[in-house]
Amino acid sequence: MNNPAASAATTFLPRYWPLIFAAAGGMSVANIYYAQPLLGAISSDLSISASAIGGVVTVTQIFYAFGLALLVQLGDLVNRRKLIIAQMLLSAAALAAVGFSSSRIMLFAGMAAVGLLAVITQTLVAFASTLAAPTDRGRIVGLVTGGIVIGILLARTFAGIVADLGGWRAVYLASTALTLQMACLLSRVLPRNEAVQKSLPYTRLLKSLFLLFFEERILWVRGILALLIFTAFSTLWTSLVLPLSDPHYSLSKTQIGLFGLFGVAGALAAVKAGRLADQGRGRQTTGAALALLLLSWLPISFTGQSLLALTVGIVLLDLAVQAVHVTNQSIIFAVKTEARSRLTGGYMIFYSIGSAVGSIASTYLYAHFGWQAVCLFGAGVSASALGFWFANRRTPASSF
């Protein structure tokens, strides 16, 4: 169904607005991944023990999950333009606090705020789906989501290069400046005439999210698929540093981060998935992508013998994950147009759980059983996703 308010808003938007949304989303989500290659430097600078410094990543991810559950839904209640700009400015303040941290307490508090506010990305995706024409929604969601995935993949590369040049604090101070610039750009681009929905108590807004998953089976079906594909995604990207930094290869952090560039190629190619969803071929796209995800673990398993094989596997895996992710969002956004922010927040909670499971499982398996065990786990999760899709492929709306 056409959205007159959205049509009026897009009349005043520049033609390249999806690219701005993609850039803003990628920049925002990258903030929660910068710390991973910087833990050693932060530990030395602030005299935090090796056993405690990992808490920086944990705190950031925990508060990101809180943001998904508590903040994204506000997009269905208040003016999204004001919400996005306000969160951008607060995010810049949190990043500056991290960059100027002089104690463990200040660092952890700043990282908690960074994680909480990184959910701007999901508000942007929901807003983009509202502004897009129904026949073009999948392509637009694909573009914006592609920018987010690129932000995730290149965050470690950016952090490594900037830290080599100016130290770990320079990473967060540079992101502060970029975030402020993006807030200014969005304040000029985002439509001012967005219609705000009828007032709804915040507690009822949160309760309605859980009711949506009981009312619409397709939501939890696509949510479980998200959990499984991002378990596989995190299994690769969390543990990849381990075999590449072993004596066999002894690659530097910057060199390892450059492998994210190959993932970007897959993410860009997967924008095609959004167009296929617009054409009503979401079910076929999902099945094909999940089969590709399972196949990707074969070349990845040869990482110890060939970096070329790893590169092929990375492209295939990221292409598959992105294709399913874009298709999932295109489908759920068509369910209840008035609840897109809540649907986004609920869906991304599955993503967050999957990412955490993949991170914990992959590092444990590598430490105790080696790289082949990691690959078998990733392949097993991918096979489970394919089997789950096959069992539920006739779910109403799954062929959208």
Secondary structure as the mmCIF struct_conf table of DSSP 4:
data_model
#
loop_
_struct_conf.conf_type_id
_struct_conf.id
_struct_conf.beg_label_comp_id
_struct_conf.beg_label_asym_id
_struct_conf.beg_label_seq_id
_struct_conf.end_label_comp_id
_struct_conf.end_label_asym_id
_struct_conf.end_label_seq_id
HELX_RH_AL_P HELX_RH_AL_P1 PRO A 4 THR A 11
TURN_TY1_P TURN_TY1_P1 PHE A 12 PHE A 12
BEND BEND1 LEU A 13 LEU A 13
TURN_TY1_P TURN_TY1_P2 ARG A 15 TYR A 16
HELX_RH_AL_P HELX_RH_AL_P2 TRP A 17 ALA A 30
TURN_TY1_P TURN_TY1_P3 ASN A 31 ALA A 35
HELX_RH_3T_P HELX_RH_3T_P1 GLN A 36 LEU A 38
HELX_RH_AL_P HELX_RH_AL_P3 LEU A 39 LEU A 46
TURN_TY1_P TURN_TY1_P4 SER A 47 SER A 47
HELX_RH_AL_P HELX_RH_AL_P4 ALA A 50 ILE A 53
TURN_TY1_P TURN_TY1_P5 GLY A 54 GLY A 54
HELX_RH_AL_P HELX_RH_AL_P5 GLY A 55 LEU A 70
TURN_TY1_P TURN_TY1_P6 LEU A 71 LEU A 71
HELX_RH_3T_P HELX_RH_3T_P2 VAL A 72 ASP A 76
TURN_TY1_P TURN_TY1_P7 LEU A 77 LEU A 77
BEND BEND2 VAL A 78 VAL A 78
HELX_RH_AL_P HELX_RH_AL_P6 ARG A 80 GLY A 99
TURN_TY1_P TURN_TY1_P8 PHE A 100 PHE A 100
BEND BEND3 SER A 103 SER A 103
HELX_RH_AL_P HELX_RH_AL_P7 ARG A 104 LEU A 117
TURN_TY1_P TURN_TY1_P9 ALA A 118 VAL A 119
HELX_RH_AL_P HELX_RH_AL_P8 ILE A 120 LEU A 131
BEND BEND4 ALA A 132 ALA A 132
HELX_RH_3T_P HELX_RH_3T_P3 PRO A 134 ASP A 136
HELX_RH_AL_P HELX_RH_AL_P9 ARG A 137 GLY A 166
HELX_RH_AL_P HELX_RH_AL_P10 TRP A 168 VAL A 189
BEND BEND5 LEU A 190 LEU A 190
BEND BEND6 ARG A 192 ARG A 192
HELX_LH_PP_P HELX_LH_PP_P1 GLU A 194 SER A 199
HELX_RH_AL_P HELX_RH_AL_P11 TYR A 202 GLU A 215
HELX_RH_AL_P HELX_RH_AL_P12 ARG A 217 SER A 239
TURN_TY1_P TURN_TY1_P10 LEU A 240 LEU A 240
HELX_RH_AL_P HELX_RH_AL_P13 VAL A 241 SER A 245
BEND BEND7 ASP A 246 ASP A 246
TURN_TY1_P TURN_TY1_P11 PRO A 247 TYR A 249
HELX_RH_AL_P HELX_RH_AL_P14 LYS A 253 GLY A 257
TURN_TY1_P TURN_TY1_P12 LEU A 258 PHE A 259
HELX_RH_AL_P HELX_RH_AL_P15 GLY A 260 ALA A 269
TURN_TY1_P TURN_TY1_P13 ALA A 270 ALA A 270
HELX_RH_AL_P HELX_RH_AL_P16 VAL A 271 ASP A 278
TURN_TY1_P TURN_TY1_P14 GLN A 279 GLY A 280
HELX_RH_AL_P HELX_RH_AL_P17 GLY A 282 ILE A 300
TURN_TY1_P TURN_TY1_P15 SER A 301 GLN A 305
HELX_RH_AL_P HELX_RH_AL_P18 LEU A 307 PHE A 333
TURN_TY1_P TURN_TY1_P16 ALA A 334 VAL A 335
HELX_RH_3T_P HELX_RH_3T_P4 THR A 337 ALA A 339
HELX_RH_AL_P HELX_RH_AL_P19 ARG A 340 PHE A 369
HELX_RH_AL_P HELX_RH_AL_P20 TRP A 371 ALA A 391
TURN_TY1_P TURN_TY1_P17 ASN A 392 ARG A 394
BEND BEND8 THR A 395 THR A 395
TURN_TY1_P TURN_TY1_P18 PRO A 396 SER A 399
#
